[in-house]
Amino acid sequence: MRELGVPGLDVSRETLERLASLEDLVDKWTRRINLIAPDSRADIWNRHIRDSAQLVPLAPRPAGPWLDLGSGAGFPGLVVATILAEHSPDTLVTLVESDTRKATFLRTAIRTLGLDAEVRTDRAEALPPHNAAIVSARALAPLTRLLGFADRHLAAEGIALLPKGRARAPEIDEARANWDFALSETRSITDPEAAILRIERIVRV
């Protein structure tokens, strides 16, 4: 049985087995609808599952309603829902995905894994305000646009958890021209040049 190796996060054998089942589902479905990039299929565990799991220790405990935008293959939303089933079982995770084929995969995975999660086949800007405690989005849009989504969907005291790569500094500078926000960065455990942005107190300027 593989381990997650995420600092500050311990999970049970049952959760690891669920995550391994998710890995298998993603690999199987990618052959049909191209869920993930072909060059990442050989390392789904590290590049997608561990990369997604590292968001969970950055969230408040217990976590409130969690909204994952542009969920795609379920990263980070399905991984978050799998871990929170153990650590915060009352938390509802909502996955937002406008592509109907990917949304079908997400619903299948939720049913197969027995998760307390829901899927909305919609675009983030069209979804009614969600009043979420946490908003996440991975590889969805530039930071300025993500902050617009977060501003729309977060509760007053909510936070956004946004993985960004090596080119994040110009995105942050551009975002500050339109938004005021509190920011902290945590170095990614899967890519030393990437980071998770934890953003709160978002106000348009």
Beta strands, then each sheet from edge to edge (+ up, - down):
strand 1: 66-69
strand 2: 93-96
strand 3: 117-120
strand 4: 132-137
strand 5: 154-164
strand 6: 179-187
strand 7: 195-204
sheet 1: 3+ 2+ 1+ 4+ 5+ 7- 6+
end
